[in-house]
């Protein structure tokens, strides 16, 4: 027991180091609230090099509105020249996993006058603090039908939300002698920008003034919403951005992005890097331990042999996405996320990996029918297809790429390349030396170990004489264990 608490302390310290280096390098702070609970909440604070206003971008407060949370997700990867972003891509992760509007209660009706205690309360309490820390709030949604100020049809009328930017009033009165803020003007500026990208005039965005606190408002329910809390309590401009639910996903996400970009412009928040790419979620591997053994890597579709009654624990999953990941051990655990849970397995089953509500891969737990007791620390992973056991986890321009041993990796000159780690099955990866020949990671103590160093191929950091024919094009990474070669990958740099 004592050992475990030491390990925990060391682990916490390593996490702290990791977080603090991120702060210095990228001016980005990632905070996790309620870690390990169903309602884990990830908050990304991105600070520009120059000071400025802070915009809070919130998505996923209702889990069946992916247009909002997938758009918010992009901003978690932003870097800024000026101003700040606080990004909460998935305010209500359990509801996203279920693709449902709410779990216990609509989370967006809990910001004022609420006394029911549930996980939604805990999340809302954090969100309230973030709102009052910001200069502006955008709550990204998908709405039914299309909003129109006049009644046109059942699907297009003042009660609908789709294709509108909502505010709780047209003016925000600031305390004391400060000038009022024209919410309507702000929204209309942004709406102009969004509509430039919309071909079908019937789908144009409009300003939707809920006049939430007026006696004759038709949206009294919004008195409990996040935007009204921002408007009424924190006295900051706040908008609900609603893309119409029936539109194709890409279009909804894009509209949200135009909206967020528009508000960033008004607030003079200047980005360094945008980008949009909705790739298909693909799990690469899970890290699993059996009866508290050293965790092993189990790749997609592989089978892990265990005995009846063994305790398994999934520590992590790696996929082409970093956020929104969860696992479901079929038949065990609970209906949300079984990540990090210790579960006793009595029957063969499957562990399904999910990114939000998309299934992105499985591994199998096979109960050994003979029940022959496997040594406690020895875990057998069987391959469904042949692969050499050693693989490389690379990051090229920030993107994760897993490559097999002895494969060629083609990059372009100028690409930023990091050998994050090797995946070595059940052997501790720190026992290996992974050496990019021609690159010196640590010049004070050149052990040859180059994992974790940023190799900027655009700068002259590689020593030509190590490349094939000294042409500065073909390099290799050599992996050794106890001084013996166990693997290589070849790095081909294209100009
Ligand atoms: Zn919504």
Boltz pocket constraint, residues with backbone or C-beta under 6 A from the ligand:
constraints:
  - pocket:
      binder: B
      contacts: [[A, 62], [A, 65], [A, 140], [A, 141], [A, 142], [A, 143]]
      max_distance: 6.0
